[in-house]
């Protein structure tokens, strides 16, 4: 299985824990259990659906109102900012469905015992499915040209869909073909009607309910699928928000200021667009943190506070844009293009690492440059206080300049009292946004008050993350350093706060931790797991028995705030879900460490 198109490879093998590390009474899987799907999670998804429908419905309603009033120019612009971004997102969503559904069909065939071994001429997904189904445990990859050994996954007890008794291909062939055709027609109609995101939200609700109602084995499988679906939804909705909601908000505010009158539908549409923008930024950050086991999850209080932060800062920004655009239409276009170019160049200079290729990374940076027109969006690992301070200083200066230019050159029909109220509105909105930003970072940040002394501090006494040694190193180093060592991921993605170590500490170690005033750079050499059983003993009891398959990815792990490769590369997703259905133990994911020694590099070369 190739991790990316330029030849990086993945090894999938069965990893049995040495007997010395196993303890009586520990389960065979030894995997951390994900946070149960709660009623609050369900309500959050339902509210997201409400935001989605309110944003789209108010825009269409307003466009129809413009048409009935005879304002064909405003009708055309309003409709363009609804249809074009939605079509772009639907095409991307349907493209993902085409790949995922073919994988899902292949996974079902593997579970039922049908299918044959993959060949080198097929895609990596077909190779994996055929190998798992027919008992051929060699995955040949078309992209990398290599092969990877797969462990005895067939001897494991299947979970989820694979728990059904096997059937012959002749009996199930016709119903499966009918279901496939129906699903393709159903998804095509949904995406033509611009309802692809609605289906994904409903599917996420279904997966969440299944992960709560099923037992331990199927729960892991449904939880993986839920995290993948949530990641897809947030990426699609974030793209749609800044391609549709943000321009729509500026357009409607400009129309209101230019006409010196506010229609109820205009205010409703602008409010829905603003809420959609703030909602999606906060939701994106929550899902991103939930997907990474090296980061603590965000509470809903933190998400709401972050949403208020972006609500007021984006509100002030868009009002300043609308004020300036109502007087200087041409100069406003020049300003937007210039700001986008500067921000995109700044992001590219930061050397982000989100995508799998250079050109994809440049396109991603250009899209983030559009986001930077309206609000802050962290795209680089490490402390962001300096970069955030620079960004908001520039934003404040631009808001003041744009508002002052409008106040000076406004039309004669605008009274001084009205102009003063609008200027105060921009200033107060930006101040409120800054206030909620400080509240979030001082009291509600998942890693603690990052503006205080705990930024980059040490882990508490006896505190070890569910990720084991990687969590300890991450807690004792700065964020930019610690994230390099988080190479092992257990499944499903952790959504609970870090648990305390239940194992017995090494004698004298607790006293050393208490006497330690600051974190010294002692983690300079990454010890081999086979040569340091005492270090591995400090991991949580849920990760001691590491039976089952290990997916070793020949790539360094991307650092936060980037998504992990197994969330971006859909072939890796397929491998994870396939192993979930063919093994009683949940697979673990191991990335190549940048701190490996020459011996470990040789092991990777011989394995992959």
Buried (B, 14 or more C-beta within 10 A) or exposed (E): BBBBBEEBBBBBBBBEBEEEBBEEEBEEBBBBBBBEBEEEBBEBBEEBBEBBEBBBEBBBEBBBBBBEEEBEEBBEBBBBBBBEBBEBBBEBBBEBBEBBBBBBBBBBBBBBBBBEBBEEEBBBBBBBBBBBBBEBBEBBBBBBEBBBEBBEBBEBEBBBBBEEEEEEEEEBEEEBEEEEEEBEEEBEEBBEEBBBBBBBBEBBBBBBBBBBEBEEBBBBBBBBBBBBBBBBBBBBBBBBBBBBBBBBBBBBBBBBBBBEEBBEBBBBBBBBBBBBBBBBBBBBBBBBBBBBBBBBBBEEEBBBBBBBBBBBBBBBBBBBBBBBBBBBEEEBEEBBEEBBEEBBEBBBEEEBBBBBEEEBBBEBBBBBBBBBBBBBBBBBBBBBEEBBEEBBEBBBEBBBEBBBBBBEEBEEEBEEEEBEEBBEBBBEBBEBBBEBBEBBBEBBBBBBEBEEEEBBBBBEEBBBBBBBBBBBBBBBBBBBBBBBBBBBBBBBBBBBEBBEBEBEBEEEEEEEBEEEEEBEEEBEEBEEBEEEEEBBBBBBBBBBBBBBBBBBBBBBBBBBBBBBBBBBBBBBBBBBBBBBBBBBBBBBBBBBBEBBEEEBEEBBEEEB
